[in-house]
């Protein structure tokens, strides 16, 4: 009888015995009897790269995912050989490699506990159809082990027991568990026995991950070509694993302009100009904050990229300027398909320069998208990217459009069975020529990169803002993203919540969903609940197909309009808090959204939670995901949390009922937090901020909070012209001390903090500011526990009486 394991290995080949090794600084090459070479590179004490060659010859070491700015270096690096294995030791990890079969085990260097080890390990199967190998890796999966990540998968956060593939796919009106989707992010985080690790499989061919689906004690990953090339990173905290991965594949190249964190309104399509102005005027009339208005493909002449329909938009420069004067930044869509039209200058130029993708036998790749039959630029050619970036001069520099939205860049092709390019299409791949089998997953990424380069050039000295639908690991360096063509349904509200969390734990924090759903029409309650969730996503945009009715904030009656306004206003109040979270993401790769398991991985109750998440590191959010709800049960993590709506303090570490009618949603603030807030604005920059509010939530003990600020656009912050404030709170039975530490050379316009105290267990008796006692009554606002204080205080000391 053939066992499951034997079935698994039939047709596969394996490394044989290791016979020798050599060391080159931080790299070890291990050679086997049958010609396999294992290359182990120590990037950091906690990050190790593993590459395998079945011939002893490696491919050119080129990756679109890995950034040249990744940190490297280690404190300890030793190797020891004994009779049956090699042992490589760093400060954080011990890597053991068996001589018999090159199988790998990884241990925590401090306590010597096993983190992960190979099952069969590396093996491969020849691909007779395409040449090369199908490369495979299998590792043991232990009881209680959990897995997270892989980008935009619309399924339970915990991937245990599931199988997925990575093949960037246009998937209109996808559903729960649809796979694959628009992103290919072959990175996951594993968690076992309270310790977390990550694996990034840097292979752009169609790849697969099996998280103990086929065999409950095995997890595996494989690809239909290329090398077995993966990076192992260790935490043991999950947020450190994700930060290591984000450092490796790249943090955002710059902070976003603050306006891009405001509310955005989009539809397929707002045209003509009178319709655009009608929508933007309504926002201002109803006093609903909004910073960006979008133009979909109908602004173009016959859907030709970089053109304008002069009947709909006779003077786009004037219109864009008038919109900007009213606070609206214009964002325009650009797709990859270039219409085959001899009278279209961009088509002629691309044809003359031979910039379009070709089939294996020489003819250009031709496919139908919105303009009709199109050719497609080869964005893997650096010369093509440079040409493409130059095409944005008129749109950005001359007309004044502030952002660009890349769609259909999977690449999507209509009316073909596989919805994309044929496998035989050829690509330059930055001097590493290949077929579409290898380039497909990075095509959209390289388009977004070229778009980003164009906006960075022509928007200067302002920061670029780009959105992409398709992405591979590392795309977060260039752009924000959204989760594609979703549906107006309660199920998709749940999916949107899960996808945003998963993208964040996959290194891609600047993401959100089409609020309200792209396909079909939401009822007012669903729209309100989606807005309530969406304001806590880093990218916040309403978008709809327009085929099923209006989807503006005022489209569902006055009650819903008022609820939507209230929550969008909350988004604008929290902008300094979100901007600070972005600073931590930009600098340290810290995810902006933290699922319960990332927030407290030691609490096993968090390992299968999907709904609750922490926004930044102080605000707990739990969306209402069912109709007609008056509240819900939710899990509150350990510690004390303030209900944002009524200041009731709840003790976490358990599931509890939280009342929440249509006008509210469960939002809790971590005790000890200092939450910075702006006054409500109709758009970023409408008001000169003269005072920032600090909401202070009492705690017995200590807690640190932060506030980052700069000019909100431009690049002066890279020269030290920013302000970074640390608030250290110390609460005692009858005292509250807040110490402020300041760094950076930026002096914001606001002069004072308005401090609101929440949950003080005593009456204020005395206040000292920088060791000088002050008259509290003179500084009170409205006679309550609120005071104004100079923004540059060093220590605020409050004494109370019981």
C-alpha positions in Angstrom: 0.0 0.0 0.0 1.3 3.5 -1.0 1.3 6.0 1.9 0.4 9.7 1.6 4.0 10.7 2.0 5.1 8.3 -0.8 2.4 9.8 -3.0 3.7 13.2 -2.2 7.2 12.4 -3.4 6.5 10.3 -6.5 8.1 12.1 -9.4 10.1 14.4 -7.1 13.8 14.7 -6.7 15.7 15.6 -3.6 19.1 16.8 -2.4 21.5 14.0 -1.5 24.3 14.0 1.1 26.2 17.2 1.7 29.9 16.5 1.0 31.5 20.0 1.5 30.8 23.6 2.2 32.6 27.0 1.8 32.1 30.3 3.5 32.2 33.8 1.9 31.8 36.4 4.6 28.0 36.1 5.4 27.2 33.3 3.0 27.6 29.6 3.2 27.5 27.3 0.2 26.7 23.6 0.9 27.4 21.1 -1.9 25.7 17.7 -2.3 26.7 14.5 -4.1 24.0 14.9 -6.7 24.9 18.5 -7.7 22.4 20.5 -5.5 23.8 23.6 -3.9 22.2 25.2 -0.8 23.2 28.9 -0.3 22.6 30.2 3.2 23.0 34.0 3.7 22.8 35.7 7.0 21.3 39.1 6.4 20.7 40.0 10.1 20.7 38.1 13.4 17.0 37.4 12.9 16.9 37.2 9.0 18.3 34.3 7.0 18.0 33.7 3.3 17.9 30.2 1.8 18.5 29.5 -2.0 18.7 26.1 -3.7 20.1 25.3 -7.1 19.6 21.8 -8.6 22.5 22.3 -11.0 25.0 24.1 -8.8 24.5 27.3 -10.9 22.2 30.0 -9.6 20.1 32.4 -11.5 21.1 36.1 -11.7 20.4 37.4 -8.2 17.7 39.9 -9.1 14.5 40.7 -7.3 11.8 43.4 -7.7 10.7 42.7 -4.1 13.9 43.3 -2.2 14.9 46.9 -1.5 18.5 48.1 -1.6 17.8 50.0 1.6 17.1 46.9 3.7 19.1 46.8 7.0 21.9 44.2 7.2 24.5 43.2 9.7 24.8 40.9 12.7 26.5 40.7 16.0 27.4 37.0 16.1 28.1 34.6 13.2 29.6 31.2 13.9 29.6 27.8 12.2 30.3 24.4 13.7 30.6 21.1 11.9 30.0 17.7 13.6 29.4 14.2 12.4 25.8 14.6 11.2 25.1 18.3 10.8 26.3 21.9 10.4 25.2 24.5 13.0 25.2 28.2 12.1 24.6 30.5 15.1 23.7 34.2 15.3 22.6 36.2 18.3 18.9 35.3 17.6 18.9 32.0 15.7 20.5 28.6 15.4 20.3 27.0 12.0 21.0 23.3 11.8 21.6 21.6 8.4 21.6 17.8 8.2 24.4 16.4 6.2 22.3 13.4 5.1 19.7 15.3 3.2 20.3 19.1 3.6 17.1 19.4 5.7 17.0 22.5 8.0 15.9 23.2 11.5 15.8 26.6 13.1 16.0 27.3 16.9 15.8 30.3 19.2 19.4 31.0 20.2 18.5 32.1 23.6 16.4 29.2 25.0 17.3 26.6 22.3 13.6 25.9 21.5 12.7 24.6 18.1 10.9 27.2 15.9 10.4 25.3 12.6 12.0 22.4 10.8 11.8 20.8 7.3 9.5 17.9 6.7 10.7 16.6 3.3 12.3 20.0 2.9 13.4 21.1 -0.6 12.4 18.9 -3.5 11.6 19.5 -7.2 10.0 18.1 -10.2 11.0 18.8 -13.8 8.5 20.8 -15.9 8.4 19.0 -19.3 6.0 21.5 -20.8 7.9 24.7 -19.9 11.4 23.6 -19.0 13.0 24.2 -15.6 11.6 22.9 -12.4 8.6 23.1 -10.2 10.3 23.9 -6.9 8.9 22.8 -3.6 9.4 23.1 0.1 7.6 21.3 2.9 7.9 21.9 6.7 6.4 20.4 9.7 3.2 21.9 11.1 2.6 21.4 14.8 -0.6 21.1 16.8 -1.8 24.6 17.7 0.4 26.3 15.0 -1.3 29.2 13.3 -0.6 31.1 10.0 -1.4 34.7 8.9 -0.7 36.9 6.0 -0.6 36.4 2.1 -2.1 39.9 1.3 -5.7 40.2 0.2 -7.1 36.7 0.7 -10.8 37.2 1.5 -10.9 34.5 4.1 -10.5 33.9 7.9 -7.4 35.7 9.2 -6.0 32.4 10.5 -5.0 30.4 7.4 -4.5 27.1 9.2 -6.1 24.2 7.2 -6.4 26.2 3.9 -4.6 26.2 0.6 -4.0 29.3 -1.7 -2.3 30.4 -4.9 -0.6 33.6 -5.8 -1.5 34.7 -9.4 -2.6 38.3 -9.7 -6.2 38.2 -11.1 -8.9 40.6 -12.0 -11.8 39.1 -10.0 -15.0 41.2 -10.4 -17.5 40.8 -7.6 -15.4 38.1 -5.9 -16.8 36.4 -2.8 -15.6 35.0 0.5 -12.8 32.5 -0.1 -12.3 33.5 -3.7 -8.7 32.7 -4.7 -6.6 34.1 -6.3 -7.3 37.9 -6.2 -5.5 41.1 -7.2 -2.4 40.8 -5.1 0.5 38.3 -4.9 2.2 38.7 -1.6 3.9 35.3 -0.9 4.7 36.1 2.8 3.2 34.6 5.9 3.7 34.7 9.6 3.7 31.5 11.7 2.9 31.4 15.4 3.5 28.5 17.7 4.1 28.2 21.4 3.9 32.0 21.8 6.7 32.6 19.3 6.3 34.1 15.8 8.4 33.7 12.6 7.9 34.7 9.0 8.7 33.2 5.6 8.9 35.2 2.4 9.0 33.0 -0.7 10.5 35.5 -3.3 9.4 33.7 -6.5 7.2 35.6 -9.0 5.9 32.5 -10.8 2.5 31.2 -10.0 3.0 29.9 -6.4 1.0 27.9 -3.9 0.8 27.7 -0.1 -0.7 24.8 1.8 -1.2 25.4 5.5 -1.8 21.9 6.8 -4.7 21.5 4.3 -3.6 18.3 2.5 -1.8 16.8 5.5 -2.6 18.2 8.9 1.1 18.0 10.1 2.7 19.6 7.1 2.8 23.1 5.6 4.3 23.6 2.2 4.9 26.1 -0.6 5.9 25.7 -4.2 6.1 27.5 -7.5 5.7 26.6 -11.2 9.2 27.8 -12.1 12.2 29.7 -10.9 14.3 29.1 -7.8 13.4 27.9 -4.3 14.4 31.2 -2.7 13.0 32.1 0.6 13.8 34.4 3.6 13.2 33.3 7.2 12.7 36.0 9.8 12.2 35.7 13.5 10.4 37.9 16.0 9.6 36.3 18.3 6.9 39.0 18.4 4.6 39.1 15.4 4.9 42.9 14.8 8.7 42.5 14.7 8.4 39.7 12.1 6.2 42.0 9.9 8.6 44.9 10.5 11.5 42.7 9.4 9.7 41.7 6.3 8.7 45.3 5.6 12.3 46.4 6.0 13.4 43.7 3.6 10.8 44.5 0.9 10.7 48.2 1.6 9.0 50.7 3.7 7.1 53.6 1.8 9.6 55.8 0.0 8.0 58.9 1.7 5.3 60.0 4.0 1.9 60.4 2.3 0.6 63.9 1.9 -1.8 64.5 4.7 -4.7 65.2 2.4 -4.4 61.6 1.1 -5.4 60.4 4.5 -8.7 62.3 4.3 -12.0 61.1 2.9 -12.1 60.4 -0.9 -15.2 60.1 -3.2 -15.2 58.1 -6.4 -17.6 56.6 -8.9 -17.6 55.0 -12.3 -18.0 57.7 -13.5 -18.4 61.4 -12.5 -18.8 63.2 -15.8 -19.3 65.8 -17.4 -17.7 68.6 -15.5 -21.1 69.8 -14.3 -21.7 66.5 -12.6 -18.3 66.7 -10.8 -19.1 70.2 -9.6 -22.5 69.1 -8.5 -21.0 66.4 -6.3 -18.3 68.5 -4.8 -20.7 71.4 -4.1 -23.0 69.1 -2.3 -20.1 68.0 0.1 -19.5 71.6 1.0 -23.2 72.5 1.2 -23.8 69.6 3.7 -20.5 70.2 5.5 -19.3 66.6 5.0 -15.5 66.7 4.9 -13.8 65.4 1.7 -10.4 65.9 0.2 -10.4 64.1 -3.1 -12.6 63.6 -6.1 -11.9 60.9 -8.7 -12.2 60.8 -12.5 -12.7 57.3 -13.9 -12.1 56.3 -17.5 -14.9 58.5 -19.0 -12.8 61.6 -18.6 -10.7 60.3 -21.5 -11.2 60.7 -25.2 -12.4 57.2 -26.2 -10.7 55.7 -23.1 -7.2 56.7 -24.5 -4.8 57.2 -21.6 -3.4 60.7 -21.1 -6.2 62.3 -23.1 -9.3 64.4 -22.2 -12.8 64.3 -23.6 -13.2 67.9 -24.5 -17.0 67.6 -24.7 -17.2 66.5 -21.1 -14.2 68.5 -19.8 -13.5 71.5 -22.2 -10.9 73.1 -19.9 -9.5 70.5 -17.5 -6.8 72.8 -16.1 -9.4 75.4 -15.1 -11.7 72.8 -13.6 -8.9 71.2 -11.6 -7.8 74.6 -10.3 -11.4 75.5 -9.3 -11.8 72.1 -7.5 -8.5 72.7 -5.7 -9.6 76.2 -4.6 -12.6 74.5 -3.0 -10.3 72.0 -1.2 -10.7 69.0 -3.7 -7.6 67.3 -5.0 -8.3 65.6 -8.4 -7.3 62.0 -8.8 -7.4 60.5 -12.3 -7.3 56.9 -13.5 -4.7 55.5 -15.8 -4.8 51.9 -17.2 -2.0 50.0 -19.0 -3.8 49.3 -22.3 -2.8 51.7 -25.1 -5.4 51.8 -27.9 -4.2 50.7 -31.3 -4.8 53.9 -33.2 -2.4 55.5 -35.7 -3.7 58.9 -34.9 -3.0 58.5 -31.1 0.5 59.9 -30.4 1.2 57.7 -27.4 0.5 54.6 -29.4 2.7 55.8 -32.3 5.5 56.7 -29.9 5.4 53.4 -28.1 5.3 51.5 -31.5 8.2 53.5 -32.9 10.3 52.9 -29.8 9.3 49.2 -29.6 8.0 49.5 -26.0 5.1 47.1 -26.2 5.0 43.5 -25.1 5.5 40.9 -27.7 4.5 37.2 -28.2 7.2 34.6 -28.2 7.4 34.5 -32.0 7.6 38.3 -32.5 4.1 39.9 -33.0 2.9 42.4 -30.4 0.6 41.2 -27.7 -2.9 42.4 -28.5 -5.8 42.4 -26.2 -9.2 44.0 -25.7 -9.8 46.3 -22.8 -11.9 49.5 -22.4 -10.5 51.4 -25.4 -10.9 48.3 -27.6 -7.9 46.5 -29.1 -4.7 47.6 -27.3 -1.0 47.0 -27.0 0.6 47.0 -23.6 3.9 48.6 -22.5 6.5 46.3 -21.0 6.9 47.9 -17.6 9.7 45.5 -16.8 11.9 47.4 -19.2 13.6 50.4 -17.3 13.6 52.4 -20.6 9.8 51.9 -20.9 9.3 52.9 -17.2 11.2 56.1 -17.9 9.1 56.8 -21.0 5.9 56.1 -19.1 6.9 58.4 -16.2 7.5 61.2 -18.6 4.0 60.9 -20.0 2.6 62.4 -16.7 4.0 65.9 -17.3 0.9 67.4 -18.8 -1.5 65.6 -16.4 0.4 66.5 -13.2 2.6 69.5 -13.8 0.5 71.4 -16.4 -3.1 70.5 -15.5 -2.6 70.0 -11.8 -4.0 66.6 -11.1 -2.8 65.5 -7.6 -3.0 61.7 -7.7 -3.2 58.8 -10.1 -5.1 55.6 -9.8 -3.7 52.5 -11.7 -6.4 50.0 -12.5 -6.7 46.9 -14.8 -2.9 46.3 -14.2 -3.0 42.7 -13.2 -2.9 42.9 -16.3 -6.6 42.3 -17.1 -7.6 41.5 -20.6 -11.3 41.0 -21.7 -12.8 38.2 -23.7 -10.0 35.7 -23.2 -10.3 32.5 -21.1 -7.5 33.3 -18.7 -8.3 37.1 -18.4 -4.7 38.1 -18.9 -1.7 37.8 -21.2 -0.8 34.4 -22.7 2.1 32.7 -21.0 4.4 33.1 -24.0 4.5 36.9 -23.9 8.0 38.1 -23.5 9.4 40.6 -21.0 12.7 42.4 -20.5 12.6 41.9 -16.7 15.3 44.5 -16.2 17.8 42.7 -18.4 16.7 39.2 -17.4 14.5 38.2 -20.3 11.6 35.9 -19.4 8.1 34.8 -20.3 4.9 36.1 -18.8 4.8 33.1 -16.5 7.6 34.8 -14.5 6.6 38.5 -15.1 2.8 38.3 -14.6 2.7 38.8 -10.8 5.0 41.9 -11.0 3.5 43.6 -14.1 1.1 45.7 -12.1 3.8 46.5 -9.5 6.2 47.8 -12.2 3.4 49.9 -13.8 2.7 51.4 -10.4 6.4 52.0 -9.9 6.7 53.9 -13.3 3.6 55.9 -12.4 5.0 56.8 -9.0 8.3 57.9 -10.6 6.3 60.2 -13.0 4.3 61.8 -10.2 7.4 62.2 -8.0 9.1 64.0 -10.8 6.2 66.3 -11.9 4.5 66.9 -8.5 7.7 68.0 -6.9 8.1 69.7 -4.5 4.9 68.0 -3.3 4.7 64.3 -2.5 3.2 61.9 -5.0 0.0 60.0 -4.4 -0.6 56.7 -6.4 -3.1 53.9 -5.9 -2.8 50.5 -7.5 -5.1 47.5 -7.7 -2.4 44.9 -8.6 0.6 44.3 -6.4 3.5 42.0 -5.5 5.6 42.2 -2.4 7.5 45.5 -2.2 4.8 47.5 -4.0 4.1 49.3 -0.7 7.3 51.3 -1.4 5.5 53.2 -4.2 1.8 53.2 -3.7 -1.4 52.8 -1.7 -3.9 50.1 -2.7 -7.5 49.1 -2.5 -9.0 45.6 -2.5 -10.7 45.6 -5.9 -14.2 45.1 -7.2 -16.1 44.1 -4.1 -19.9 43.9 -3.6 -22.4 45.9 -1.6 -23.3 43.1 0.9 -22.9 42.4 4.6 -20.6 39.5 3.7 -18.3 41.9 1.9 -18.3 44.3 4.9 -16.8 41.4 6.8 -14.3 40.7 3.9 -13.3 44.3 3.8 -12.4 44.2 7.5 -10.4 41.0 7.2 -8.6 42.2 4.0 -7.4 45.5 5.5 -6.1 43.7 8.6 -4.4 41.0 6.4 -2.8 43.6 4.1 -1.4 45.4 7.1 0.1 42.2 8.5 1.5 41.6 5.0 3.6 44.8 5.1 1.1 46.9 3.1 -0.7 49.2 5.6 -1.8 51.9 3.2 -4.9 50.0 2.0 -8.6 50.1 2.1 -11.8 48.8 0.4 -14.4 50.4 -1.9 -16.6 51.7 0.9 -20.2 50.6 0.3 -19.3 48.1 -2.3 -18.3 48.5 -6.0 -21.0 46.2 -7.5 -24.7 46.4 -6.7 -26.3 48.9 -4.3 -26.1 49.1 -0.5 -29.0 50.0 1.7 -28.5 52.9 4.0 -27.7 50.9 7.1 -25.0 48.9 5.3 -23.5 52.1 3.9 -23.4 53.7 7.4 -21.8 50.6 8.9 -19.2 50.5 6.1 -18.3 54.1 6.6 -17.9 53.4 10.3 -15.3 50.7 9.5 -13.7 52.6 6.6 -12.7 55.6 8.5 -10.3 53.4 10.5 -8.6 52.1 7.3 -5.5 54.0 6.2 -7.0 54.5 2.7 -10.6 55.8 3.0 -12.6 56.0 -0.2 -16.2 55.4 -1.3 -16.3 53.9 -4.8 -19.1 52.3 -6.8 -19.8 51.1 -10.3 -22.6 53.6 -10.7 -24.8 51.0 -12.4 -27.0 50.5 -9.4 -27.7 54.0 -8.1 -26.1 56.8 -6.2 -23.6 56.1 -3.4 -22.7 59.5 -2.1 -23.0 60.2 1.7 -26.4 61.9 1.2 -28.0 59.2 -1.0 -29.7 57.4 1.8 -31.7 60.0 3.6 -31.0 62.5 6.4 -30.5 60.0 9.2 -27.7 58.1 7.4 -26.2 61.4 6.1 -25.9 62.6 9.7 -24.3 59.4 10.8 -21.9 59.4 7.9 -20.9 63.0 8.6 -20.3 62.3 12.2 -17.9 59.5 11.5 -16.1 61.3 8.6 -15.6 64.2 11.1 -14.1 61.7 13.5 -11.7 60.6 10.8 -10.6 64.2 10.4 -10.2 64.7 14.1 -8.0 61.7 14.3 -5.7 62.7 11.4 -2.7 63.6 13.7 -3.1 60.2 15.4 -3.2 58.4 12.0 -0.3 60.5 10.6 1.8 59.6 13.6 1.0 55.9 13.0 2.2 56.4 9.4 5.4 57.9 10.7 6.0 54.7 12.7 5.2 52.6 9.6 7.4 54.8 7.4 10.3 54.6 9.8 10.1 51.2 11.4 7.7 49.1 9.3 5.2 48.9 12.2 1.7 47.9 10.8 -0.9 50.6 11.2 -3.7 48.1 11.8 -3.1 45.3 14.3 -5.3 42.2 14.4 -6.0 40.9 17.9 -3.3 38.2 17.4 -0.7 40.7 16.5 -1.7 42.9 19.4 -1.4 40.1 22.0 -0.1 36.8 20.5 0.4 35.3 24.0 -3.4 35.3 24.5 -4.6 32.2 22.7 -8.1 33.7 22.6 -6.8 36.2 19.9 -5.5 33.5 17.5 -8.9 33.1 15.7 -10.4 36.5 16.2 -11.3 38.3 12.9 -13.5 41.3 13.7 -11.7 43.3 16.3 -8.5 45.3 15.5 -6.3 48.0 17.0 -6.0 51.2 14.9 -2.5 52.5 15.6 -1.6 51.1 19.0 -4.2 52.8 21.2 -7.7 52.6 19.6 -9.6 49.3 19.6 -12.3 49.0 16.9 -14.9 46.4 16.3 -17.3 47.0 13.4 -20.9 46.0 13.4 -21.2 43.4 10.6 -24.9 42.4 10.7 -28.1 44.3 9.9 -30.6 45.5 12.6 -27.9 45.2 15.3 -28.3 47.0 18.6 -24.8 45.9 19.6 -22.6 42.8 19.5 -20.3 40.5 21.4 -16.7 41.4 21.0 -13.3 40.4 22.5 -11.5 43.1 24.4 -7.8 42.4 24.9 -6.2 42.4 28.3 -5.9 45.7 30.1 -8.3 48.5 30.9 -10.1 50.2 28.0 -12.3 53.3 27.9 -15.5 53.2 25.9 -15.0 56.2 23.6 -18.6 57.2 23.7 -19.2 57.3 27.5 -15.8 56.9 29.2 -17.0 53.7 30.9 -13.9 51.6 31.8 -14.0 47.9 31.0 -11.4 45.3 32.0 -10.3 43.2 29.0 -9.1 39.7 28.5 -12.6 38.4 27.8 -15.5 38.6 25.4 -18.4 40.9 26.3 -21.6 42.5 25.0 -21.3 46.1 23.8 -24.4 48.1 23.0 -24.1 50.0 19.7 -27.1 51.3 17.8 -26.8 52.6 14.2 -25.3 55.9 15.4 -22.3 54.3 17.1 -19.9 51.4 16.8 -17.7 49.8 19.5 -14.6 52.0 19.9 -12.4 51.8 22.9 -9.3 53.7 24.0 -6.4 52.0 25.8 -6.0 53.4 29.4 -3.0 55.6 29.7 -3.3 56.9 26.1 -2.8 60.5 25.0 -4.8 60.8 21.7 -4.1 63.9 19.6 -7.0 65.5 17.7 -7.5 68.3 15.2 -10.6 70.4 15.0 -13.0 69.3 12.3 -12.0 70.6 8.8 -13.9 70.3 5.5 -10.5 69.4 3.9 -6.9 69.3 5.0 -5.5 72.8 5.1 -8.9 74.6 5.3 -8.1 75.8 8.8 -4.9 77.1 10.3 -4.7 74.7 13.3 -4.2 77.0 16.3 -4.7 74.4 19.0 -4.4 70.6 19.2 -6.6 68.6 21.6 -5.0 65.9 23.7 -7.5 63.4 25.1 -5.8 61.9 28.2 -7.1 58.6 29.5 -6.1 57.9 33.1 -4.2 54.8 34.1 -2.5 53.6 37.3 1.0 52.9 35.9 2.9 54.2 32.9 2.1 54.5 29.2 3.8 56.3 26.3 2.0 58.1 23.4 3.4 60.0 20.5 2.6 62.9 18.1 4.4 63.4 14.8 3.9 66.6 12.8 5.5 68.4 9.8 4.4 70.6 6.9 2.0 67.8 5.8 3.5 67.7 2.3 6.9 68.2 0.7 10.2 66.8 1.8 11.5 69.0 4.5 10.9 66.3 7.1 13.8 64.4 5.5 16.0 67.2 6.6 14.9 67.1 10.2 12.1 69.6 9.9 9.6 67.6 11.8 8.3 67.5 15.3 8.1 64.3 17.2 6.7 64.4 20.7 6.7 61.6 23.3 4.2 61.8 26.1 5.0 59.6 29.1 2.1 59.2 31.4 2.4 58.1 35.0 -0.7 57.6 37.0 -1.0 57.2 40.7 -3.9 57.0 43.2 -3.9 60.8 43.7 -1.5 62.0 41.0 -1.1 62.2 37.3 2.2 63.2 35.7 2.7 63.7 31.9 6.2 64.3 30.7 6.9 65.5 27.2 10.1 64.9 25.2 10.5 66.8 21.9 12.7 66.1 18.9 13.0 67.5 15.4 13.4 71.1 14.0 9.8 71.8 13.0 7.7 74.3 14.8 4.0 73.8 14.1 1.6 76.8 13.9 -0.4 75.7 16.9 0.7 77.2 20.2 -1.4 75.3 22.7 -2.7 71.9 23.7 -6.2 71.6 25.0 -6.1 68.7 27.4 -9.2 66.7 28.2 -8.9 64.3 31.1 -10.9 61.1 31.1 -11.4 58.9 34.1 -9.6 60.8 36.7 -10.2 59.0 40.0 -9.8 62.2 42.1 -10.7 65.9 42.0 -8.0 68.2 40.9 -6.4 70.0 43.7 -3.2 71.4 42.4 -1.4 71.7 39.1 2.3 72.3 38.4 3.7 73.0 34.9 7.4 72.7 34.7 7.6 72.8 38.5 5.6 76.0 38.7 2.2 75.9 40.4 -0.6 77.5 38.4 -4.2 78.5 39.0 -6.2 75.6 37.6 -9.4 77.7 37.5 -7.9 80.2 35.2 -6.9 77.5 32.7 -10.1 75.5 32.9 -12.4 75.3 29.9 -16.1 75.3 30.7 -15.3 74.6 34.4 -14.6 70.9 33.7 -11.5 68.7 33.7 -10.2 70.5 30.6 -7.3 72.9 30.5 -5.1 74.7 27.9 -1.4 74.5 28.2 1.6 75.7 26.1 2.6 73.1 23.6 6.2 73.1 24.7 5.7 72.1 28.3 8.1 69.6 29.8 6.1 68.2 32.7 2.5 68.5 33.8 2.0 67.4 37.4 -1.6 67.1 38.7 -2.4 66.4 42.3 -5.8 65.4 43.5 -7.9 64.7 46.5 -10.3 61.8 46.8 
